[in-house]
Amino acid sequence: MNGTPVLRMEETFAKDVGLTWEGGGVDVDFGGEQAEDAEVVGGRCSRNGRNYNGSGFVDMGKMKGAYVEWYRENDGDAAKATLSIRYSGRPADKEAMRVHVSVNGTSEELALQPAANWGKQWRNAAVPITLDRGANTIRLTAVDDRGLLIDEIAIK
């Protein structure tokens, strides 16, 4: 700015390196990756609720097979990580809702416990995953037709 560098950006590709930002700001936790910004098939984006993050959430409705899919780039080596899913489920059901969690085609079924106040109270479920080097596709697919709501995912 006015002849003085305010930001330096460097990207290198090798083990344990990636994109480096120096100067020009503060570290910020941007939160998770919002479901309403992902690819949604069979569900719909909604704002009819409370306490969600971002600009809304995805309502899977009564659609078995509805899914939300994110694309995630990994500049490092393949690595184990934890996928955190922020969701809400109907308390009237009193039984877990089932969802397939698929990362790059490897899928497992996860049972999500209902929330006390559907669409207003959100729960988190964690599942171990492996991220490949490069492109990664993460998909949550409704197994049941009981109104699962997905707010966001986070990978740690």
N, C-alpha and C positions, 0 to 999 in steps of 0.2 A: 504494500500500500504506500503510495507516494515514494516509490523506489526502495522501500524496506520490505523484505520478505515476511509474510505473515503465516504462511503455510507451506510445509514441504511434504510432498507425498512420494512414496517410493514403494514399488511392488516387486518382489523377487519370488521365485518359485524354487523351493528346495524344502527338505525336511525341517519342520518347526519354524518356518518363516512364512510370511504372507504380506498383507498390505500394512504399511506403517504410515501413520499420520503424526506429524509433530507440529505443535504450535496451533494458534488460531482458535482455541476453544477449550471447553471442559469436557471430560468424559461424562457421557450421559447413558443411562440405562433406557434403551428404547422400548423395553418390554417385549412381548411376544409377537408372533406373526399372526395377524388378524385373519379370522376365517372369512370375513366378508370381502377381503382383498384377494382371496385364493380362488381357484377354479371350483365352482359349485355345480354339481349335476344332481338333479332330482330334489334338491332342497331350495330354500329361498333365503335371501338376506332380510333381516328384520331389525327393527328398533323397538318392538313392542315388548319391553322388559325394563329392568333397571340393573344398575351396578355392573354392566358389561364394560369391557375395555374397547377402545377404538370407536368406530362410528356405528357399530351394531354387532350382530352375530348371525350365524347360520342356523335356520330352523329346518331340521330334516323332515319334519312333518310325519305323515303316515306312510313314508316311502321306504320300504325295504330296498336296500341297494343304493340309496342316495349317498353321495360322497362329497367330501371337501378334499382338495388336493393342492399341495404346496410344492414348489420347486425350490431346492436349497443347494447352493453351490458350496463346495468344500475345497478350499485352496490347499489344504494340508493333506497329509496321508490319511488313509482310512482309519477311523477311530471309533471307539465305543463312546456312546453319549447317552443322556437321559432325555427322553421326549416327555414333556409335561403337557397335558391336555386340560384346558379349562373348559368346563361344560356345565350344563344344567339338565336335570332329568325330572320327569314327573314323579312327585312324592306319592301320589295315589297308587301307583303300581307296586310300591314297596319291594320290588325285586329289581335286581341289576339289569340295566340295558346292555346289550352286547354290541360291540363295534369291532370291525376288523381294522387293525393297524398294519399298514403295509409300507415298508420302506424299500424302495427299489425292487418291488416284486416279492420280497420276503414278508409273509403275512402271519399275524397271530391274532387270536381273538382275545378281547379284553372285556371284562365285566365292569361297567360303570354304575356305581351306587346312585340312587335318586337323590335329589336335593330337597331340602325341606320346603322351599318356596320356588317352584318352577319359574324360570325366567327372571328371577330376582335374586336368588342365592346361587352362587357358582361354586363348584367343587373342582379340585385338581386331581388328576390321576397321572402317575408316572410309570413309564415303561422303558426298559433298556433297549437301545437300538444301536446299529452300526451304520455310520455314515461312510459311504465310499469316497474315494478321492474324486473330485470333479462334481459332475451333476448328480443330484439326489432327488428322488420323488417321494413325497410323504403323503399317504392317502388314508383318510378315516372314512370307513364305509359302514353305514347303519345296517345291522343284521336284523334288528327288530323294527317294527312300525309304530313306535310309541312316543314320538315327538322329541327326540334328542336334540338339544341345542348345543352348538359348538361356538365358543367365543374366540379362543386363540390357542396356539401351540407355542412352546418355547423349547429350545434345545440347549442343553448345558452339558 
